[in-house]
């Protein structure tokens, strides 16, 4: 009887509710409507941006018949790497790749040097007309390349830099966007640090090279990735300046390769995917510095 009464008492007890489920967030509260809408829009925008790149990468492994199917398929049913081997051998890919690497690396280094020096002068030196000069620099951002293309080309031609890699490297080196980003970041650096270095006997070049540039590494990474993307994908300026095929870069060479007759589109996709890989690798390496530079530069 004692066992049966104990069982009845156990069954009559109310069940203890389990632990309450909470949202996996920092506050444990449900997200607001604005947060859900913002996250949905950002996710949709990211998918819309990535979708063409993913389709091009997957389609580069398709055969010509599968690529022409209607409706198109996303994943190749019979993937092949012949598009890469045949497409890269169809023209002198290595030579144009070397030209693009030389132009991109040299122009990026020159851009970092010129823009950082101009930004440092506009951020830390007090001289008459500094604000006006900065406003003029910002105003040039609104001027498209097509407007100043003829005078810049005439200047390059007068200096004898047409059909040369120097003509692709030097003219677009100074960018107002880079000056703006670096200036905004350098404004956040304390002036007392520079004054202390001057009191200790450091020269202006030593201050710039040993103090300002190391502290401006996140902003320099932002300008570097922007410059790499601009120089690597630039088409109009190399097309006009480098009329000699031996001096052309990859975008111009790929466009000329695609304009030839009887060139399968899957080979063009394969060659294009190869040109995207270096940009993606550089961005993955510098992504932390890019985010830090944009975030800290936007505070000022």
C-alpha positions in Angstrom: 0.0 0.0 0.0 2.8 2.4 0.7 4.3 1.8 -2.7 1.0 2.4 -4.4 0.3 5.6 -2.5 3.8 6.9 -3.3 3.1 6.3 -7.0 -0.2 8.1 -6.8 1.4 11.1 -5.2 4.1 11.2 -7.8 1.6 11.1 -10.6 -0.5 13.9 -9.0 2.4 16.3 -8.8 2.4 19.0 -11.6 5.1 18.6 -14.2 7.9 21.0 -13.9 8.1 23.0 -17.2 11.3 22.7 -19.2 13.7 25.5 -19.8 12.2 28.3 -21.8 13.7 28.8 -25.2 15.2 32.2 -25.9 16.5 33.9 -29.0 20.1 33.3 -29.7 21.1 37.0 -29.5 23.0 39.2 -27.2 19.9 40.3 -25.4 17.9 37.1 -25.6 14.8 39.1 -26.9 13.0 38.6 -30.2 14.4 40.8 -33.0 12.5 43.9 -33.9 10.7 44.4 -37.2 13.3 46.8 -38.4 16.1 44.3 -37.7 14.3 41.6 -39.6 13.6 43.9 -42.6 17.2 45.1 -42.6 18.6 41.6 -42.4 16.3 40.4 -45.2 17.2 43.2 -47.5 20.9 42.8 -46.9 20.7 39.1 -47.4 18.8 39.6 -50.7 21.3 42.1 -51.9 24.2 39.8 -51.1 22.6 36.9 -53.0 21.8 39.2 -55.9 25.5 40.2 -56.0 26.9 36.8 -55.6 24.5 34.9 -57.9 26.1 36.1 -61.3 29.6 35.2 -60.0 28.5 31.7 -58.8 26.7 31.1 -62.1 29.7 32.1 -64.1 32.0 29.9 -62.0 29.8 26.9 -62.4 29.1 27.5 -66.0 32.8 27.6 -66.8 32.8 23.8 -66.2 29.9 23.1 -68.6 30.2 21.9 -72.1 29.0 24.1 -75.0 25.9 22.0 -75.5 24.9 22.1 -71.8 25.6 25.9 -71.7 23.1 26.4 -74.5 20.3 24.5 -72.9 16.9 26.2 -72.2 16.1 26.6 -69.4 19.7 26.9 -68.2 20.9 24.7 -65.4 22.9 25.9 -62.4 25.0 22.9 -61.6 26.9 21.2 -64.6 25.8 17.6 -65.1 29.0 16.7 -66.9 31.7 19.0 -65.5 34.9 19.4 -67.5 38.1 21.3 -67.2 38.8 21.4 -71.0 37.3 24.9 -71.1 40.3 26.2 -69.0 43.0 24.3 -70.8 41.7 25.2 -74.2 40.7 28.7 -73.4 44.1 29.6 -71.7 45.9 28.1 -74.7 43.9 29.9 -77.3 45.8 33.2 -76.8 48.9 34.3 -74.9 47.3 34.4 -71.5 50.5 34.4 -69.6 51.9 37.5 -71.3 48.7 39.5 -70.7 48.6 38.3 -67.1 52.2 39.5 -66.6 51.2 43.0 -68.0 48.2 43.2 -65.7 50.3 42.2 -62.7 53.0 44.8 -63.5 50.4 47.5 -64.1 48.3 46.7 -61.0 51.1 46.3 -58.5 53.1 49.3 -59.7 50.1 51.6 -60.0 48.8 50.5 -56.5 52.2 51.2 -54.9 52.4 54.6 -56.6 48.9 55.4 -55.6 49.5 54.6 -52.0 52.6 56.8 -51.9 51.1 59.8 -53.7 47.7 59.6 -51.9 49.2 59.1 -48.5 51.5 62.1 -48.8 48.7 64.3 -50.1 46.3 63.1 -47.4 48.9 63.7 -44.6 49.5 67.3 -45.8 45.7 68.0 -46.0 45.1 66.4 -42.6 48.0 67.6 -40.4 49.5 70.7 -42.0 47.9 74.1 -41.5 48.4 76.3 -44.5 46.4 78.9 -46.3 44.0 77.4 -48.9 44.0 73.9 -47.4 40.2 73.6 -47.2 39.8 75.0 -50.8 42.4 72.6 -52.1 40.6 69.7 -50.4 37.3 70.8 -51.8 38.8 70.9 -55.3 40.2 67.4 -54.8 36.8 66.1 -53.8 35.1 67.9 -56.8 37.2 65.9 -59.2 35.5 62.7 -58.0 32.3 63.9 -59.8 34.2 64.2 -63.1 34.1 61.0 -65.2 37.1 59.7 -67.0 35.4 60.2 -70.4 35.3 64.0 -69.9 39.1 64.3 -69.3 40.1 61.4 -71.5 41.3 63.6 -74.5 43.5 66.0 -72.6 45.0 63.3 -70.5 45.8 61.2 -73.6 47.3 64.3 -75.3 49.6 64.8 -72.2 50.6 61.1 -72.3 51.3 61.2 -76.0 53.4 64.4 -75.6 55.5 62.6 -73.0 56.0 59.6 -75.3 54.3 57.1 -73.0 51.7 55.7 -75.4 52.0 52.0 -76.2 54.0 51.5 -72.9 53.3 50.2 -69.5 54.3 53.6 -68.0 51.3 55.2 -69.8 49.0 52.7 -68.0 50.7 53.2 -64.5 51.5 56.9 -64.0 48.4 58.9 -65.2 45.7 57.3 -63.0 48.0 57.0 -59.9 46.6 59.9 -58.0 43.0 59.2 -57.1 40.8 61.7 -55.2 38.9 58.9 -53.5 42.1 57.5 -52.0 43.1 61.0 -50.8 39.7 61.4 -49.1 39.8 58.1 -47.4 43.3 58.5 -46.1 42.7 62.1 -45.0 39.6 61.1 -43.0 41.6 58.4 -41.3 44.6 60.5 -40.5 42.4 63.1 -38.9 41.7 60.6 -36.1 45.4 60.4 -35.3 46.3 62.7 -32.4 48.3 65.8 -33.2 50.1 65.5 -29.8 51.9 62.4 -31.0 53.3 64.2 -34.0 54.4 67.2 -31.8 56.1 64.8 -29.4 58.0 63.2 -32.3 59.1 66.7 -33.5 60.3 67.6 -30.0 62.4 64.3 -29.9 64.1 65.5 -33.1 62.3 63.4 -35.7 62.1 64.9 -39.2 59.0 65.3 -41.2 59.9 62.3 -43.4 60.6 60.1 -40.4 57.3 61.1 -38.8 55.5 60.3 -42.0 57.3 57.0 -42.7 57.7 55.6 -39.1 54.6 56.9 -37.4 51.8 57.9 -39.7 52.0 55.1 -42.3 52.2 52.2 -39.7 49.2 53.7 -37.8 47.3 54.2 -41.1 47.6 50.6 -42.2 43.8 49.9 -42.2 43.1 52.9 -44.4 46.0 52.0 -46.7 44.6 48.5 -47.0 41.2 50.0 -48.1 42.9 52.2 -50.7 45.1 49.3 -51.8 42.1 46.9 -52.5 40.2 49.7 -54.3 43.3 50.5 -56.4 43.8 46.8 -57.3 40.2 46.4 -58.4 40.3 49.6 -60.5 43.6 48.8 -62.2 42.9 45.1 -62.7 39.5 45.7 -64.2 40.3 48.9 -66.1 39.3 48.6 -69.8 38.9 52.0 -71.4 42.2 53.6 -70.6 44.4 50.5 -71.5 42.3 50.2 -74.7 43.2 53.7 -75.8 46.8 54.0 -74.6 48.1 50.5 -75.3 47.2 50.1 -79.0 50.0 47.6 -79.4 48.7 44.1 -78.5 52.0 43.3 -76.6 51.2 46.0 -74.1 47.6 45.2 -73.5 46.2 44.0 -70.2 43.8 41.1 -69.5 40.5 42.9 -69.8 41.4 44.2 -73.3 42.9 40.9 -74.3 39.8 39.0 -73.2 37.5 41.4 -75.0 39.5 41.0 -78.2 39.5 37.2 -77.7 35.7 37.2 -77.2 35.2 39.3 -80.4 36.9 36.6 -82.6 34.7 34.3 -84.6 33.8 30.8 -83.5 35.0 31.2 -79.9 32.8 29.1 -77.5 31.3 31.1 -74.7 32.2 28.5 -72.1 35.9 29.2 -72.8 35.4 32.9 -72.4 33.7 32.2 -69.0 36.7 30.0 -68.0 39.2 32.7 -68.8 37.1 35.3 -67.1 36.9 33.2 -63.9 40.6 32.9 -63.8 40.9 36.7 -63.9 38.6 37.0 -60.9 40.5 34.7 -58.6 43.4 37.2 -57.8 41.0 39.9 -56.7 39.1 37.5 -54.5 42.3 36.2 -52.8 43.5 39.8 -52.1 40.2 40.7 -50.7 40.1 37.7 -48.4 43.6 38.5 -47.1 42.9 42.2 -46.5 39.2 42.0 -45.4 39.9 42.7 -41.7 42.0 45.8 -42.5 39.4 47.0 -45.0 36.5 46.8 -42.5 38.6 48.4 -39.8 39.7 51.2 -42.1 36.2 52.0 -43.3 34.8 51.9 -39.8 37.4 54.1 -38.2 37.6 56.5 -41.1 33.9 57.1 -41.0 34.0 58.2 -37.3 35.6 61.6 -38.0 
